[in-house]
Amino acid sequence: MKYGVAVLGGGRIVGAHASAANEMPELNLIGIAELNREKHPELKERFDCDIFDSIEEILGRKDVHCAAICLPHHLHLPVSLQAIEAGKHLLIEKPMALNVKECDQIIDAASRAGVKVTVGHHHSYSSQIIEARRRIEAGEIGHLVMCAETWIKPFHIGERPPWFLAKECGGGMWWMNAPHQVDRLLRLVGSHVVSVKGKVSNEIFSYSAADSGIAIVEFENGLYANILHIGYRNGVERFESLLTGSKGSIHLESNTLSLCNGSESGLIELAQRRPHIEMWKDFVQAIETDGETLTSGNYGREVISICEAVERSGETGREIRMNEFQHSE
């Protein structure tokens, strides 16, 4: 079967999903819903598809089977519920929703409707993360001792839309990028989080949305990791993961992987994978087999619960145990 895809939203992430739908033989890009055509006049020519002014119109088409939600974060819940009501399988760009309660609403509605939900945590499908985990499991750096996930970059990269500056819309750096960092750690460590202690802050720019966040994360297997994310005013850009083991270390930076363990040192050649293509392949397989993807709705919820717990920790000034945070309030 060929699955018709509707991409909802024409912003910067649209290319990953529209291109996958155009390239994969299992998919057919039906169109893109974009309410502000003037802002994105190139969409029709770029992706050779119809552009819709109405989400209702494209979701009403019988040849649409899957909807990719690429909208501002505060719209993920209402549009997800709208797509579920229309009987569409959902790929929701991260973050899945604004909080655990919203994630539960999506998961419950999808279960009742018999449709699949997956979340766009494409780092889970990257060559870098997969190869690093393979080498950790093979014992090439001994047992893991500590991990650090760091992402530092300018807050104002290009034009930031008004919603991105508002906390109530899920804007800011923490909710934009911390889900990626949590996703990476969950894959690399291979264990669930049991507690967090941290702080999410807006002290650099004083928008209501956060410009920075930091956390110490404790995993079920006893490992500790830290997360640092800053959208700076002035600084040096860094994006890296450091995995320290009892016999060596692995360093991930941009799209490279370096290994140092005494017998081997230097860059490791990575297999060529296109994470968004792999993510869509996994999604199609889950639909056809009635299975779950690597980044299912429940996985997306787990990521959100950790990000939300860090925010709560900063508000209360205490460590948050995840068993206190398992159920939406």
C-alpha positions in Angstrom: 0.0 0.0 0.0 1.1 3.6 -0.7 0.4 6.0 2.2 -0.8 9.5 1.4 1.0 12.1 3.6 -0.2 15.5 4.6 2.4 17.9 6.1 0.7 20.4 8.4 2.8 23.5 8.5 5.3 25.0 6.1 8.1 26.1 8.4 11.7 25.1 8.5 11.2 21.4 9.4 8.8 20.9 6.4 11.6 19.9 4.1 12.6 16.8 6.1 9.1 15.3 6.0 7.9 16.5 2.6 11.2 15.3 1.0 10.8 11.9 2.7 7.2 11.6 1.4 8.4 12.4 -2.1 11.4 10.0 -2.1 10.1 6.9 -0.4 8.1 4.4 -2.6 5.8 3.7 0.3 4.7 7.3 0.6 2.9 9.8 -1.6 3.0 13.5 -0.6 -0.6 14.7 -1.1 0.1 18.3 0.0 1.2 20.8 2.6 -1.2 22.9 4.7 0.2 26.4 5.2 -2.0 29.3 6.2 0.6 31.9 5.4 1.5 31.2 1.8 3.1 34.7 1.4 5.7 33.7 4.0 6.5 30.4 2.2 5.8 31.1 -1.5 8.3 28.4 -2.7 6.6 25.4 -1.2 4.6 24.3 -4.3 7.5 24.4 -6.7 10.0 23.1 -4.1 8.0 19.9 -3.3 5.8 19.6 -6.4 2.6 19.3 -4.4 -0.6 21.1 -3.7 -0.6 23.8 -1.0 -3.8 23.9 1.2 -5.0 27.0 3.1 -7.0 24.8 5.4 -6.0 22.0 7.7 -9.6 20.8 7.7 -9.5 20.5 3.9 -6.4 18.4 3.7 -7.4 16.2 6.6 -10.8 15.6 5.0 -9.2 13.9 2.0 -9.6 10.1 1.8 -6.2 9.7 0.1 -4.4 11.1 3.2 -3.5 8.4 5.6 -0.7 10.0 7.7 -0.3 13.6 9.0 3.0 15.1 9.9 2.5 17.9 12.4 5.1 20.6 11.9 3.4 23.5 13.7 4.2 25.7 16.6 4.4 23.7 19.8 1.2 25.0 21.4 -0.8 23.7 18.3 0.5 20.1 18.6 -2.3 19.0 20.9 -5.4 20.6 19.2 -4.2 19.7 15.7 -3.2 16.1 16.7 -6.7 15.6 18.1 -8.2 17.0 14.9 -6.1 14.6 12.8 -6.9 11.7 15.0 -10.6 12.5 14.7 -10.1 12.4 10.9 -8.6 8.9 11.3 -5.0 9.8 10.4 -1.9 8.2 11.7 0.3 10.9 13.3 4.0 11.9 13.1 4.3 14.7 15.6 7.4 16.8 15.5 9.1 17.2 18.8 8.3 18.2 21.4 5.2 15.9 21.4 3.2 18.5 23.4 3.6 21.1 26.1 3.4 18.7 29.0 2.6 15.2 30.1 -1.1 15.9 30.4 -1.3 16.8 26.8 0.7 13.8 25.7 -1.8 11.6 27.5 -4.7 13.2 25.7 -3.0 12.4 22.4 -2.1 8.9 23.3 -5.6 8.1 24.7 -7.4 9.6 21.7 -5.1 7.7 19.2 -5.7 4.4 21.1 -9.5 4.9 21.0 -9.3 5.7 17.2 -6.9 2.9 16.4 -4.3 5.1 14.8 -0.5 5.1 15.3 1.5 8.0 16.9 5.2 8.5 16.5 7.3 11.5 17.5 10.0 13.2 15.4 13.0 12.3 17.6 15.2 11.7 14.6 18.4 11.5 16.6 17.3 8.0 17.6 17.8 7.0 14.0 21.1 8.7 13.4 24.3 6.8 12.5 26.1 8.7 15.2 23.8 7.6 18.1 23.4 4.1 16.8 27.1 3.5 16.4 28.0 5.0 19.7 25.5 2.8 21.5 26.7 -0.3 19.6 30.3 0.4 20.8 29.1 1.0 24.3 27.2 -2.3 24.4 30.3 -4.1 22.9 32.3 -2.8 26.0 34.7 -0.8 23.9 35.0 1.9 26.6 34.3 -0.4 29.6 31.2 0.4 31.6 29.7 3.8 31.4 30.7 6.1 34.2 29.3 9.6 33.3 27.7 11.4 30.3 27.4 15.0 29.4 25.1 16.5 26.7 26.0 20.1 25.8 24.3 22.4 23.3 25.2 26.0 23.2 24.2 28.4 20.4 22.8 31.8 19.7 19.2 32.4 20.7 18.5 34.6 17.7 19.2 32.4 14.7 17.3 34.1 11.9 13.9 35.4 12.7 12.2 34.1 15.8 8.4 34.2 15.5 6.4 35.7 18.3 5.2 32.3 19.6 8.8 31.3 20.2 9.3 34.0 22.7 6.2 33.0 24.8 6.4 30.4 27.5 2.7 29.6 27.2 3.2 28.6 23.6 6.0 26.2 24.4 8.6 28.6 23.0 12.2 29.1 24.0 15.3 27.0 23.8 14.5 24.5 26.5 11.4 23.1 24.8 12.9 23.5 21.3 16.1 21.6 21.9 16.2 19.8 25.3 13.9 17.1 24.0 16.7 16.3 21.5 19.2 16.1 24.3 17.0 13.9 26.4 16.4 11.6 23.4 20.1 11.3 22.8 20.8 10.5 26.4 18.1 7.9 26.7 19.5 6.1 23.6 23.1 6.3 24.6 22.7 5.3 28.2 20.0 2.7 27.5 18.1 3.2 30.7 15.2 5.1 32.1 15.5 8.3 34.2 14.6 8.0 37.9 15.3 11.6 39.1 16.3 15.1 37.9 17.6 18.2 39.6 17.9 21.3 37.5 16.9 24.8 36.5 15.3 26.3 33.4 16.0 30.0 33.1 15.1 33.2 31.1 17.9 35.3 32.7 19.7 36.2 29.5 17.0 37.8 27.4 14.1 38.0 29.9 11.5 36.7 27.5 8.8 34.7 29.2 10.2 31.6 27.3 13.5 30.1 28.5 16.8 30.8 27.0 18.8 28.3 29.0 18.6 25.1 31.1 20.8 22.8 33.1 20.1 19.4 34.8 21.7 16.5 36.6 19.9 13.3 35.5 20.0 10.0 37.4 19.3 6.8 35.5 17.8 3.6 36.7 21.1 1.8 36.0 22.9 4.1 38.4 24.5 6.4 35.8 24.5 10.2 36.1 24.5 12.6 33.2 24.2 16.3 32.8 22.4 18.4 30.3 23.4 21.9 29.4 21.6 24.1 26.9 22.1 27.8 26.4 20.7 30.2 23.8 23.3 32.9 24.4 23.6 36.6 23.5 27.3 36.2 22.8 29.3 33.0 22.9 30.9 30.1 21.2 28.7 27.4 19.5 29.0 23.8 20.8 27.0 20.7 20.2 28.5 17.6 21.7 28.0 14.5 23.8 30.8 13.1 26.0 30.5 9.5 27.2 33.1 8.5 29.7 33.7 4.8 30.5 35.9 2.9 32.8 38.3 2.1 29.9 37.9 5.0 27.5 35.6 7.6 26.1 33.4 8.4 23.1 32.9 12.0 21.9 30.1 13.0 19.5 30.3 16.4 17.9 28.1 17.6 15.1 28.0 14.5 12.8 31.3 12.9 13.9 32.2 10.2 16.5 35.6 9.9 18.1 36.7 6.9 20.2 39.6 6.7 22.6 40.2 3.5 24.6 44.0 2.9 24.6 44.0 0.5 21.6 42.0 2.7 19.3 41.9 6.5 19.0 40.4 9.0 16.5 37.4 9.5 14.2 35.2 6.5 13.4 33.7 6.2 10.0 30.0 6.2 10.2 27.5 4.4 8.0 25.5 6.8 5.8 21.9 7.0 7.1 19.2 9.6 6.6 17.5 9.8 10.0 14.2 11.2 8.8 13.9 8.5 6.1 14.7 5.8 8.6 12.1 7.3 11.0 9.4 7.2 8.3 10.3 3.6 7.4 9.8 2.7 11.0 6.5 4.5 11.1 5.2 2.7 8.0 6.3 -0.7 9.4 4.4 0.1 12.7 1.3 0.9 10.7 1.5 -2.3 8.6 2.3 -4.6 11.5 0.2 -2.9 14.2 3.5 -2.4 16.1 5.2 0.5 17.8 8.0 2.7 16.5 11.3 3.4 18.2 9.9 6.8 19.0 6.3 6.0 19.8 3.8 8.2 21.6 4.8 6.7 24.9 8.5 7.4 24.2 7.6 11.0 23.3 5.7 11.2 26.6 8.8 9.9 28.5 10.9 12.6 26.9 8.4 15.3 27.8 8.1 14.1 31.4 11.8 14.5 31.9 11.9 18.0 30.4 8.9 19.0 32.4 10.4 17.6 35.6 13.5 19.7 35.1 11.4 22.7 34.8 9.5 21.7 37.9 12.7 21.2 39.8 13.8 24.7 39.1 10.5 26.1 40.2 10.5 24.2 43.5 14.2 24.1 44.2 14.2 20.4 44.8 15.1 17.1 43.2 12.1 15.5 41.3 11.7 11.8 41.4 10.2 10.5 38.2 7.9 8.1 40.1 6.2 11.2 41.5 5.8 12.5 38.0 4.4 9.5 36.1 0.8 10.5 35.9 -0.6 13.8 34.4 -2.1 16.2 36.9 
